[in-house]
């Protein structure tokens, strides 16, 4: 038997709603004031409370706040005939399951109540998994128990004692920089500097100066001497991420450093000696780039002394649970958010998702779930997956918006949600992430037809091809 508490000052409405919701397995209690509603909730502990916002002697928002203060897992739906944008935002901020306009209740009340009761049943029966990470494992950045990751750990241990160049391959977001940092951490250079450079993020005309530095007056705007990354990381490790995007002229200078251990600043003649271990990473198949004359063959063999491949997350699903736990702890600590756990059903949802964005997408998903959590246990409904999941948590079909009768969420809600997540974590590169997600979705919708996908996105086919290459969107991914 499930119990619903209805709180509304109008007895006619209470009678109508009670007739709509009462069943042989559902008991409905009623109250006409906020005081009575609070007392009944405390004494009866109902599975769900549905309350009007305009109540006496205090508002439905205040009633929600008081109940949620006593029970962080309380399931509450607020409703009003005169809902405002502020009341919608405030109710969801306080942890309401949904906010309904009364004019939509003949259509929405029963399905939303059923969804809330289902969520509450899952909540009360949910078994949050016991943490599997030890304190030592939690403090480490590399997490995984799959056979593939165990091989990666072994390779890190084997190469750490030497200064040989390492090439790390794998899809975007699979954690290549973490492997590079682990190699540096366990090496004899661990007390020296580790510097990471994303070769794809720096314009071609600036990358050479970034790496090697420049002399004053070397080019327009060079008002003073600049010390490059090779000098800054002398004695340490330099990580060149997305090295497949590096222009051929810069590749030549990198080759000289590997061969001779020396270089010159841009605009300078002095030869500078450096002792730097280079670790490179790419999501491209460099053998193909060499064949196309887009990457120097001699540099490829210089960098490819030791190769470590990181498999995509979809191929090591046994690591998803550990990674999710790690991110839950990390986010709660760094962002000063309440510690939450995952239900068994949520773990299955995470393990069944293909994770096109790999570990980076999993971390961002867990972060969004933590930010938007309304209880201390994350249920499947709390986990936004893919682009469609950005507003799923708000049950958007029932969010009232101006001019649309409450039928669909406004674009502003989705934008604000994404901006909130980005504000909490400055490392989130929102625009590149959105560009990749839209490209993947367009390719899926058009079944990999680039002409149709480009038209759908409003870009040229050449631009679409560049995005597919830039983000490592494979043919297989596009059809998932």
C-alpha positions, 0 to 999 in steps of 0.5 A: 500500500502506497500513501499520497498526501494532497495539500490544497486549500480548495476542498473541491479540488482535493475531492477531484484529485483524490478520486483520480489517484485513489486505488485499492493499493494507493491511499490518499490523505488530504489537508487544507493548510500547510500546518496540517499538511506538515503534521500529517506528513510527519505522522504518516510518512507518505510515499508522496506529497502533492501540494499547492504552492499558495497555502496558509499560514506558509507557502508550499515552497516553505512546506517543501523546504521543511519536509526536505530538511527532515528527509532529504529523500522526500518525494514532493510535487508542487502545483499552482494555477499561477506558476511563475518562472521563479517558483518553478526554479525555486521548487526544483532547487529545493528538491521537488520531483516536478512542478505542475500547472493546474490547467494541465492536471487532467492530463499530467497528474496521474502519469507524473504521480505514477512516475514519482511513486515509482521513483520513491519505490526504487529509492526505498528499495535501492541498495547503494553499492558498497565502496570498492576503492581503498583509500590508496586507490581513491588517491590515485588518478588511474582507476580500473580492474579490467584486464585491459587496464591492468595491462596499462598499469603494468606498462606504466610500471615498466616504462617509468624507470626509463627515459624512452619516449612513449606514445599513448593512443586511444579515443578522445576522453579515454584518459591518455593524459592521466596515463602520462601523468602516472608515468611521470609520477612513478619515474625518476623525474617525478620531483621535476616539472610535468607540462601538458600541451594540447597541440590541437588547441594552439594555432599553428603559428603560435605552437612553435613559440609555445614549445620553443620560446622566442626572442624579443622582436622575433615577430610582430607582437613579440615585445619580450623574450619568452621561455618555451615549454621545452626549457620550462620542463628541463629535467622533467616531462613534456606531454604532447597531446593530440600530436597528430594535429601538429604541423610538419615544420614544428614536427621537424624541430621536435625531431631535432630535440629528440635526436640532439637534445637541443633547439633554438628559440624562434628568432634566435641563434643560440643553441639551447640544451634540454633534457626532457622526456617526451610523452605523446598522445593521439586519437589518430592512427599515425601510420595512416597519417604517415602514409598520407604524408601528414606526419613525418615517418622519422618522427613517428618512429622516434616517438613510438618507442613504447606504445600504450593503448587505452581501450574505449570505456565501452570495451571495459565495462567492468571499470565503470562502477569503480570510475563512477565511485571515484568521481562521486568522491572526487566531485563531492570533495572538490565542489563541496557537494553532499556525498551521494551514492548510486543505486543498483539500478543506476549502476546497470544504467551506467554499464549499459550505456556505450559512452561515446565520450569515454571516461570524460563523458562519464565524469561529466555525467556523474558531476551533472547528476551530483549537481542536480541530485534531489536525494542522497541516492542517485536513481536512473532518473537522476542520471542524464545520458547523452544530449537528450539527458541534459533536461531529463532530470527536470521532467521537462514535458511538464515544466511551464514555459511562456507561450507553449502551454507547459507542453515542452521545456524552453531552450533557456532551461537546457542552456542554463543547466549546461552553464551551471555545470560548466560554472561548477567545473571550469575544466569543462569545455562546453562548446567543443563538447556540444559541437561533438555531441551535435555531430554524433547525434546528426550522424546517428539520425542520418545513419552516417550520411554525411551530406544529410548530416551536414545539411541538418547541422547547417554546415558544409560537408568539408566542415563536417568531415573536419569535426568527425576527424577532430573528435574521433567520431568513427563510423561504428560510433555514428551508427550506435 
